[in-house]
């Protein structure tokens, strides 16, 4: 027993000293060559002066100062099913990390035990009355431990660890996306509601024109053509409202899905103001190139590269021999008088090497390497897409603000034109066609103004 124990200790010590090689590449975050020199000029134009107190960009939606939006996002962060799925994925990846970590330690490969009862009963004609029985029992288990000479299990833990962190950043990305979807749907709802009000305002103006033309026609001061043209314009404007109401309901239903509710269950937006807010651009005291690499989707892509990089080492370990230390222990006995219980032990190494499978193993290494190159390209694409989104967002902020000032002036001019043309028509200085043209211009300019305001 002592010699076996010493041999086991010596073998374990040797294995621990030798198990220091990690096959495969060590992870390095992919370099984005163009990022260091990339700065968008439009980004700077979107900034105002720095505020007295810097706002936390993690809660960017609070820059809108809209309590209804804040409430909706809070509800969504608690109730949204997509976010819950992302959270459950973290639990899954953590459990997988635990599985990978457990592979480094000795495992009970097999445990067994049994108990047997044997009875002797007197048979017919046996008058001895001899009745006897005995019990036999045994229990044992085998333990195996593969020494991690080539870093197979260490690389497996490294891959599972990276996947765990990828699940965390993926959940953070889901939070960012959810807040953006709620804010987008909320202001799309308010924009559409305002467009419906504008359409009704235009319809009211056109209804007054219809009344004027009808009175003038009845008094013989104008032709029936003016009445029919006014009626056509009025009904055409009314016909646009149902489409807007359909869009409004669809947006409300989309919001309900984001909040984890049944369609129509959205009392929070029942009393939102009709007018859209006046906004100032958010001041961000950082360059977009620095912000890009902080994005959760970029971090998730980077962790994906790390996870796949470690898989190459796991595949390469199959090219080399593996040594497993195993041991067994058992105990058996019986109830027969004069017999002793016995204990059996065994310990030793096992050696395996896939000498005739090199083609399969080497191709598996190539597969893992090809997958690594794919996720690296995916990372580069993610960064490119992020930069594109930053640039597109910056130009949208700048240009919709510029456009808003022009549209405001155009709307003011259209309203003035409608007022003058209506007055001249009533006084008989111009025909009704000018009124129709002015009404169409006012309707188009007001719709464009609200749409652009919502986009901004």
URVENHU-V210648 format. One record per residue. RES is the residue in three letters. OMEGA is omega in radians with two decimals (NA if undefined). Layout:
# URVENHU-V210648
RES:OMEGA ; RES:OMEGA
This chain:
# URVENHU-V210648
UNK:-3.12 ; UNK:3.13 ; UNK:3.12 ; UNK:3.13 ; UNK:3.11 ; UNK:3.13 ; UNK:3.13 ; UNK:3.12 ; UNK:-3.13 ; UNK:3.14 ; UNK:3.13 ; UNK:3.13 ; UNK:3.11 ; UNK:-3.14 ; UNK:-3.14 ; UNK:3.13 ; UNK:-3.08 ; UNK:-3.03 ; UNK:-3.09 ; UNK:-3.11 ; UNK:3.05 ; UNK:3.10 ; UNK:3.11 ; UNK:-3.09 ; UNK:2.97 ; UNK:-3.03 ; UNK:2.95 ; UNK:-3.12 ; UNK:-3.12 ; UNK:3.13 ; UNK:3.06 ; UNK:-2.93 ; UNK:-3.02 ; UNK:-2.96 ; UNK:-3.08 ; UNK:-3.09 ; UNK:-3.06 ; UNK:2.99 ; UNK:3.13 ; UNK:3.14 ; UNK:-3.11 ; UNK:-3.12 ; UNK:-3.14 ; UNK:3.14 ; UNK:-3.08 ; UNK:-3.05 ; UNK:2.97 ; UNK:3.08 ; UNK:-3.08 ; UNK:3.12 ; UNK:3.12 ; UNK:-3.13 ; UNK:-3.10 ; UNK:3.13 ; UNK:3.11 ; UNK:-3.11 ; UNK:3.08 ; UNK:3.12 ; UNK:-3.01 ; UNK:-3.07 ; UNK:3.14 ; UNK:3.05 ; UNK:3.10 ; UNK:-3.11 ; UNK:-3.10 ; UNK:-3.09 ; UNK:3.12 ; UNK:3.11 ; UNK:3.11 ; UNK:-3.13 ; UNK:-3.13 ; UNK:-3.13 ; UNK:3.09 ; UNK:3.11 ; UNK:-3.12 ; UNK:-3.12 ; UNK:3.11 ; UNK:-2.94 ; UNK:-3.03 ; UNK:-3.09 ; UNK:3.13 ; UNK:3.11 ; UNK:3.09 ; UNK:3.10 ; UNK:3.12 ; UNK:3.10 ; UNK:3.10 ; UNK:3.07 ; UNK:3.07 ; UNK:3.11 ; UNK:3.12 ; UNK:-3.10 ; UNK:3.08 ; UNK:3.09 ; UNK:3.10 ; UNK:3.06 ; UNK:3.09 ; UNK:3.09 ; UNK:-3.14 ; UNK:-3.14 ; UNK:-3.13 ; UNK:-3.12 ; UNK:-3.11 ; UNK:-2.99 ; UNK:3.13 ; UNK:-3.11 ; UNK:2.99 ; UNK:-3.07 ; UNK:-3.11 ; UNK:3.03 ; UNK:-3.12 ; UNK:3.09 ; UNK:3.13 ; UNK:3.04 ; UNK:-3.10 ; UNK:3.08 ; UNK:3.13 ; UNK:3.12 ; UNK:3.06 ; UNK:-3.12 ; UNK:3.09 ; UNK:3.10 ; UNK:-3.14 ; UNK:-3.11 ; UNK:3.12 ; UNK:-3.08 ; UNK:-3.09 ; UNK:-3.10 ; UNK:-3.10 ; UNK:3.07 ; UNK:-3.06 ; UNK:3.12 ; UNK:3.10 ; UNK:3.10 ; UNK:2.98 ; UNK:-3.08 ; UNK:3.05 ; UNK:3.11 ; UNK:3.12 ; UNK:3.06 ; UNK:-3.14 ; UNK:3.13 ; UNK:3.07 ; UNK:-3.14 ; UNK:3.09 ; UNK:3.12 ; UNK:-3.05 ; UNK:-3.08 ; UNK:-2.96 ; UNK:3.06 ; UNK:3.14 ; UNK:-3.08 ; UNK:3.09 ; UNK:3.09 ; UNK:3.09 ; UNK:3.09 ; UNK:3.12 ; UNK:3.13 ; UNK:3.14 ; UNK:3.12 ; UNK:3.10 ; UNK:3.10 ; UNK:3.09 ; UNK:3.13 ; UNK:3.06 ; UNK:3.11 ; UNK:3.11 ; UNK:-3.14 ; UNK:3.07 ; UNK:3.08 ; UNK:3.07 ; UNK:3.08 ; UNK:3.09 ; UNK:3.09 ; UNK:3.13 ; UNK:-3.12 ; UNK:-3.14 ; UNK:3.12 ; UNK:3.12 ; UNK:3.14 ; UNK:3.12 ; UNK:-3.14 ; UNK:3.14 ; UNK:-3.14 ; UNK:-3.12 ; UNK:-3.12 ; UNK:2.99 ; UNK:3.08 ; UNK:-3.12 ; UNK:3.10 ; UNK:-3.14 ; UNK:3.10 ; UNK:3.11 ; UNK:3.10 ; UNK:3.08 ; UNK:3.10 ; UNK:3.13 ; UNK:3.12 ; UNK:3.12 ; UNK:3.07 ; UNK:3.11 ; UNK:3.11 ; UNK:3.11 ; UNK:3.10 ; UNK:-3.12 ; UNK:3.07 ; UNK:3.08 ; UNK:3.08 ; UNK:3.10 ; UNK:3.10 ; UNK:-3.13 ; UNK:-3.12 ; UNK:3.12 ; UNK:3.13 ; UNK:3.13 ; UNK:3.11 ; UNK:-3.14 ; UNK:3.12 ; UNK:3.12 ; UNK:-3.10 ; UNK:3.11 ; UNK:-3.10 ; UNK:3.11 ; UNK:3.14 ; UNK:3.13 ; UNK:-3.14 ; UNK:-3.09 ; UNK:3.08 ; UNK:3.11 ; UNK:3.13 ; UNK:3.11 ; UNK:-3.14 ; UNK:-3.10 ; UNK:-3.12 ; UNK:3.11 ; UNK:3.11 ; UNK:3.10 ; UNK:-3.08 ; UNK:3.11 ; UNK:-3.05 ; UNK:3.12 ; UNK:3.10 ; UNK:3.11 ; UNK:3.12 ; UNK:3.04 ; UNK:3.13 ; UNK:3.14 ; UNK:3.14 ; UNK:3.12 ; UNK:3.10 ; UNK:3.11 ; UNK:3.10 ; UNK:3.10 ; UNK:3.08 ; UNK:3.13 ; UNK:3.10 ; UNK:3.13 ; UNK:-3.14 ; UNK:-3.14 ; UNK:-3.09 ; UNK:3.05 ; UNK:3.14 ; UNK:3.09 ; UNK:-3.10 ; UNK:-3.07 ; UNK:-3.12 ; UNK:-3.08 ; UNK:-3.05 ; UNK:-3.09 ; UNK:-3.05 ; UNK:3.13 ; UNK:-3.13 ; UNK:-3.10 ; UNK:-3.07 ; UNK:3.09 ; UNK:-3.08 ; UNK:2.98 ; UNK:-3.02 ; UNK:2.94 ; UNK:-3.14 ; UNK:3.12 ; UNK:3.08 ; UNK:3.12 ; UNK:-3.08 ; UNK:3.12 ; UNK:3.10 ; UNK:-3.11 ; UNK:3.13 ; UNK:3.10 ; UNK:-3.13 ; UNK:-3.07 ; UNK:-3.05 ; UNK:3.06 ; UNK:-3.09 ; UNK:-3.13 ; UNK:-3.13 ; UNK:3.08 ; UNK:3.12 ; UNK:3.11 ; UNK:3.12 ; UNK:3.13 ; UNK:3.10 ; UNK:3.07 ; UNK:3.07 ; UNK:-3.13 ; UNK:-3.13 ; UNK:-3.11 ; UNK:3.12 ; UNK:-3.13 ; UNK:-3.13 ; UNK:3.09 ; UNK:3.10 ; UNK:3.10 ; UNK:-3.13 ; UNK:-3.12 ; UNK:-3.12 ; UNK:3.12 ; UNK:3.12 ; UNK:-3.00 ; UNK:-3.11 ; UNK:3.06 ; UNK:-3.14 ; UNK:3.14 ; UNK:3.02 ; UNK:-3.12 ; UNK:3.09 ; UNK:3.12 ; UNK:3.10 ; UNK:-3.13 ; UNK:3.12 ; UNK:-3.13 ; UNK:3.13 ; UNK:3.11 ; UNK:-3.12 ; UNK:-3.14 ; UNK:3.12 ; UNK:3.09 ; UNK:3.10 ; UNK:-3.13 ; UNK:2.99 ; UNK:-3.12 ; UNK:3.06 ; UNK:3.13 ; UNK:3.10 ; UNK:3.08 ; UNK:3.12 ; UNK:3.12 ; UNK:3.12 ; UNK:3.02 ; UNK:-3.03 ; UNK:3.08 ; UNK:-3.14 ; UNK:-3.13 ; UNK:-3.04 ; UNK:-3.02 ; UNK:3.14 ; UNK:-3.05 ; UNK:-3.13 ; UNK:-3.13 ; UNK:-3.08 ; UNK:-3.13 ; UNK:3.09 ; UNK:3.04 ; UNK:3.06 ; UNK:3.12 ; UNK:3.10 ; UNK:-3.12 ; UNK:3.11 ; UNK:3.10 ; UNK:3.09 ; UNK:3.09 ; UNK:3.12 ; UNK:3.10 ; UNK:-3.11 ; UNK:3.04 ; UNK:3.09 ; UNK:3.07 ; UNK:3.07 ; UNK:3.13 ; UNK:3.13 ; UNK:3.11 ; UNK:3.13 ; UNK:3.10 ; UNK:3.13 ; UNK:3.12 ; UNK:3.11 ; UNK:3.10 ; UNK:3.14 ; UNK:3.11 ; UNK:-3.12 ; UNK:3.13 ; UNK:3.11 ; UNK:-3.13 ; UNK:-3.12 ; UNK:3.09 ; UNK:3.12 ; UNK:-3.07 ; UNK:-2.99 ; UNK:3.08 ; UNK:3.06 ; UNK:3.09 ; UNK:-3.10 ; UNK:-3.10 ; UNK:3.12 ; UNK:3.13 ; UNK:-3.14 ; UNK:3.09 ; UNK:3.11 ; UNK:3.14 ; UNK:3.12 ; UNK:3.11 ; UNK:3.12 ; UNK:3.13 ; UNK:3.12 ; UNK:3.10 ; UNK:3.11 ; UNK:3.12 ; UNK:3.14 ; UNK:-3.11 ; UNK:-3.11 ; UNK:3.10 ; UNK:-3.13 ; UNK:-3.14 ; UNK:3.11 ; UNK:3.14 ; UNK:-3.12 ; UNK:3.06 ; UNK:-3.11 ; UNK:3.12 ; UNK:-3.13 ; UNK:-3.05 ; UNK:-3.12 ; UNK:3.12 ; UNK:3.10 ; UNK:3.12 ; UNK:3.14 ; UNK:3.14 ; UNK:3.11 ; UNK:3.11 ; UNK:3.14 ; UNK:-3.14 ; UNK:3.13 ; UNK:-3.12 ; UNK:-3.11 ; UNK:-3.13 ; UNK:3.11 ; UNK:3.13 ; UNK:-3.13 ; UNK:-3.12 ; UNK:-3.14 ; UNK:-3.13 ; UNK:3.11 ; UNK:3.09 ; UNK:3.12 ; UNK:-3.13 ; UNK:NA
